[in-house]
Amino acid sequence: MKPSSIIRAVLLGVCVATLGGCGKSASSIFKNATFTVVPQNGDEYLQLEVDINSSNIIFSGLTIPIISHSQVIGDVGVSTNLSTGTSAMVVQVDLTKVLKVPNPTLGGILPNGLPWPVTGVNLGQMMSFAVGSSGSRVYLYYDPTAKKAMLGAALDVSALNIGTPATLFSTFSQSGINGLVGLYTGKTANTSGVGFLADVSSKMSFPAALSLHREMVRKTKPVQRVQFYSTSPKTAVRRKIDRVLYRLNESHARITIH
C-alpha cells in the first residue's frame, strides 16, 4: 500500500472512532498536546504531538517523510496506544532546513480552500508543505521578530468528502500550547480530513542566528498575540457530516497496519 493510501486509511479509522461513535463532538477529540525543540547534528528540530481519543483501530510504525526540493525536511507520524485508546499525530520539522528552502509555498489555506480559523498572524506568510501525494499538508509559521511560531497539519481522509467546503474545529489549551483540532471537508478528492494547528511560541527560544535565514520572515509585521476561534458549518452541512461519519462507524471499520 502506498504511504498516501496508508495515511488516508489510518485517519479514516481515527475519524470513525472519535467522531462517528457515541455522538461525540469535535471538542471531545482532544486528549493531550506536547511540543519540544531538539538540537540534532547542528540543526534545530520542532516536534508537535497532538493526541486524540480513539477506539476500534490498530496501527503502528507509520511515518511519512516531508520532502521539499528533493530533501527531507521532516516527517508526519501516526500511532495508537492500545492500553489508553489514544491515537497520536506527530509532526516533526527540521527548522534549520525549512528556513533555507528556496521559494516555499506560502498561505495558511486548508486543502478545501478555506483559511485556518486564526487571527493575529499573517496567513499569507505561513509556509505549507505537501505530505505524500494525497493532499495532506504540514504548516509552519515562524517569525522570530514577533516571536511567533505555529506548527500543524491537515491530513487527508478521502471518505469524508461530502461536497461542501466546511470546517469543524474546536480550540484547546494545555501547558502553554494553544491550538485547534477537528475536521475540514471539501468538494473534491483529497480536500477533507483531520486538522490541527498549535501556537507554540511560548516554547521557543527564537535564537538570533535563525532569524537571519529568511527575508520574508523578517518582513512580516510583528503581532502581539494569536487568537484561535472555533468555526462550524451550517446545521444542514453539519448533519450531513454526522450522517457520513455515522455510516462509517456502523461499518465497524477496523484497520491493521504492519
C-alpha positions, 0 to 999 in steps of 0.5 A: 500500500502506498504511504498516501493510501496508508495515511488516508486509511489510518485517519479514516479509522481515527475519524470513525472512532472519535467522531462517528461513535457515541455522538461525540463532538469535535471538542471531545477529540482532544486528549493531550498536546506536547511540543519540544525543540531538539538540537540534532547534528547542528540543526534545530528540530520542532516536534508537535504531538497532538493526541486524540481519543480513539477506539476500534483501530490498530496501527503502528510504525507509520511515518511519512517523510516531508520532502521539499526540493528533493530533501527531507525536511521532516516527517508526519507520524501516526500511532495508537496506544492500545492500553489508553485508546489514544491515537497520536499525530506527530509532526516533526520539522527540521527548522534549520532546513525549512528556513533555507528552502528556496521559494516555499509555498506560502498561505495558511489555506486548508486543502478545501480552500478555506483559511485556518480559523486564526487571527493575529498572524499573517496567513499569507506568510505561513509556509505549507508543505505537501505530505505524500501525494494525497493532499495532506499538508504540514504548516509552519509559521515562524517569525522570530521578530514577533516571536511567533511560531505555529506548527500543524497539519491537515491530513487527508481522509478521502471518505469524508468528502461530502461536497461542501467546503466546511470546517469543524474545529474546536480550540484547546489549551494545555501547558502553554500550547494553544491550538485547534483540532477537528475536521475540514471537508471539501468538494473534491478528492483529497480536500477533507480530513483531520486538522490541527494547528498549535501556537507554540511560541511560548516554547521557543527560544527564537535564537538570533542566528535563525532569524537571519535565514529568511527575508520574508520572515523578517518582513512580516509585521510583528503581532502581539498575540494569536487568537484561535476561534472555533468555526462550524458549518451550517446545521444542514452541512453539519448533519450531513457530516454526522450522517457520513461519519455515522455510516462509517462507524456502523461499518465497524471499520477496523484497520491493521497496519504492519 
